[in-house]
Each structure stands twice: as C-alpha cells, then as structure tokens.
Amino acid sequence: MVRYGVKGKEGELGGESLWCLLSQNVDQRNIQVYRQTIAKRLVRSGDKVVGVETEQGGRRLKVRARRGIILSTGGFEYNEAMKRDYFSGYPIYAFGHSGNQGDGLKLAQDVGAELWHMKALAAPMGYKFPEYDAAFIMWMPAYGFIIVDQQGRRFCNETGLEKYSMWMEVACFDMGGLRFARIPSHLIFDEKTRLRGPITRAGHGANRDYKWSDDNSEEIRRGWIVGGRDPEELACGLGIDSARQLGETLTAYRKACRTGKDEEFGRSRETLVELGERLYGVPLWPCLFNTQGGPKRNAKGQILDAWGSPIKRLYGAGELGSIWGFLYQSGGNLGECLASGRMAGLHAASEIPLT
C-alpha cells in the first residue's frame, strides 16, 4: 500500500510543516505569546467586546483589546459532555492534544454567539489504550485485514471507507441490544500483515513520541494487540460476543478471496487478500481528527449572535466554528485556517482603535 505526502525541509508532514512555518514567523516578528495563560471570559462594554479576562499562575489578569478579539481556539475533542450532547455514537476518542476542551466555544456562548455545525466532525478509526490520553490512528501496511462488529460480523468494504467519515459506518444504535454495536469494532489481521509493518502511522499526533514497533511485537507484549490460534481464542481475547459468528465470517471472507468476488460488500479483487490461520485483533474506535462546530461567523470573520447580527469587535477563525458541515473534505481545515485567519485579521485590524 503506497501513500505519498509532501514533507517540509526537516522531514515534517502536513499540519506539522505548516505549524513550523507559522511559528517561525511569529518568532521573527517578536509577537508576544502568553503561555500557560487561560482565557476565562470575554469582557464587554455595552454592545462591544473590548478585552479578555485571563488567569496566569493563579493570578487574574484583564487584557484590553486595541481593535478586536479573534477567537481561534480549535475544537472540543476532549469535552465529553459536548461530545455526548452533539454526536451520534459514543465514546469517540481523539488524536490531538487533551487541551482541546471547547473553551473558545464557551467564551463565545457567554456573549450570545449563535452556534453552527456542532454535529460535524472528521473522524477515522483508531486504537485507544489506557496508558495514553490520545488515540493511535488505524493505518494498515497491507490488505490482509477485515473489520467486524461486536457480534463478529463484517459490515463494510474495509478498504473503501472515506477516511474522514469512517465514524458514520459505526455510529448506528442497536435498539435490540440497546448499544452501539460497532463501538468498538474490531480489526482482525494475520501474521503476514503483522510482519509487514506497524498498524498505525507512528510519529504523529499527540502520541508522536511513542515508537511503535516495526513488527507490532511490542504492542502484543503490552496487551494492546490480542493474538489467537483460532476464532474461539481470538473472540475470547477481544470480547467479541460470538466466536461461532466470527468463525463463519472468516470462512466467508476466505471464500471471497479465493473467488475474487466479495458478494456482501464489494471489496475489490486486488484488496481481497486471504487471511492465514494465525490471527490478531485490536478494538477499533471512532477517533477525532477534529470537530468543526462553534460560533457562527460571516465572510468577514465576525462572530454572529442568535439573530444573525455581528457581535461587535469579536471575530473567529479556524475550526472553532468551521465552515464545514455535514461532510468534511480532505485538506479543508488547513486551507480554512489560513483564509479565515487572514480575513478575520484584516477586518479586525481595520477597526477604529478603542479609547
């Protein structure tokens, strides 16, 4: 499986490369950055937002705005209450920093902001282990794998899932069992696939410093990946409800590989790689790249109130109130961060200075 990515001069990829560029430009311009400083609430004077109340080292500090305030605090990937309120399917974990608690969203709500796109998210599948706050993305080195639900049944073309919308395949509620029967789902792969390489894209996200073993052996030793000599042992180790059903699923999939035709889910001939007898499995969860919802804004970046009027001198940018709604498109957030930040900055800078 070949994948390509554009690297920065130090070998960094994607968002990391962009962040390095932006951070370098902030440093070069001697822009003051307040670290370990919490924005507690926005300060209003009449109908205008004129500053922000912060907390730094246990001390309260009010910062007055010269022209305006721009909120660009990101999403609410680690706010469990918000995720329960807005998302279909639970739990949903995340790949990013645990500081993404939706603080900017609360700041905007406090001054009357309208919200939009609160149910929108970008979420593939991944692994969540108790030793780490953040999840690890599922990233397979070969096609020798399937995904099954808690009954041990396949439910999709595993190689045809759109990365950012994988969560939609598992966020269905089983009324008979009163549970999300695909949360968790289970990744099943064989010995050949194990030896082909890590089952994750190591070195990225909040867990970037963890070195995943090349043959997944360390993760087996840790108990993250479960091995099984037969469907019964594997089902027992993973907590799959029916070992019999898992066995039938494996038999049906192997038959599809031999015939080159996946009658159930349409997996292509070239991706139908037969699984060997020695199997491994790991629970799979929907995991957030990011949320999209937040305070609604107009084309100038002005944050709007419940009646569609701009809240004076308050602006928003980035994925805090992203333009993306039902379906996220790859690369959209990075482009939006640049465009929305520039628009909000230009319009905020054009405000008459506060006296």
Stockholm file with secondary structure:
# STOCKHOLM 1.0

chainA/1-355         MVRYGVKGKEGELGGESLWCLLSQNVDQRNIQVYRQTIAKRLVRSGDKVVGVETEQGGRRLKVRARRGIILSTGGFEYNEAMKRDYFSGYPIYAFGHSGNQGDGLKLAQDVGAELWHMKALAAPMGYKFPEYDAAFIMWMPAYGFIIVDQQGRRFCNETGLEKYSMWMEVACFDMGGLRFARIPSHLIFDEKTRLRGPITRAGHGANRDYKWSDDNSEEIRRGWIVGGRDPEELACGLGIDSARQLGETLTAYRKACRTGKDEEFGRSRETLVELGERLYGVPLWPCLFNTQGGPKRNAKGQILDAWGSPIKRLYGAGELGSIWGFLYQSGGNLGECLASGRMAGLHAASEIPLT
#=GR chainA/1-355 SS CCCCCCBCTTSCBHHHHHHHHHHHHHHHTTCCCCCSEEEEEEEEETTEEEEEEEEETTEEEEEECSSCEEECCCCCTTCHHHHHHHCSSSCCEESSCTTCSCHHHHHHHHTTBCEECTTCEECCEEECCTTCSSCEEBCCSSSCEEEECTTSCBCSCTTSCCGGGTHHHHCCEETTTTEETTSSEEEEEEHHHHHHSCSBCTTCGGGTTCCCCTTSHHHHHTTSSEEESSHHHHHHHHTCSCHHHHHHHHHHHHHHHHHTCCTTTCCCGGGCCCCCSSEEEEEEEEEESEECCEECBCTTCEEEBTTSCEEEEEEECTTTTCSCCSSCCTTHHHHHHHHHHHHHHHHHHTSCCCC
#=GC SS_cons         CCCCCCBCTTSCBHHHHHHHHHHHHHHHTTCCCCCSEEEEEEEEETTEEEEEEEEETTEEEEEECSSCEEECCCCCTTCHHHHHHHCSSSCCEESSCTTCSCHHHHHHHHTTBCEECTTCEECCEEECCTTCSSCEEBCCSSSCEEEECTTSCBCSCTTSCCGGGTHHHHCCEETTTTEETTSSEEEEEEHHHHHHSCSBCTTCGGGTTCCCCTTSHHHHHTTSSEEESSHHHHHHHHTCSCHHHHHHHHHHHHHHHHHTCCTTTCCCGGGCCCCCSSEEEEEEEEEESEECCEECBCTTCEEEBTTSCEEEEEEECTTTTCSCCSSCCTTHHHHHHHHHHHHHHHHHHTSCCCC
//
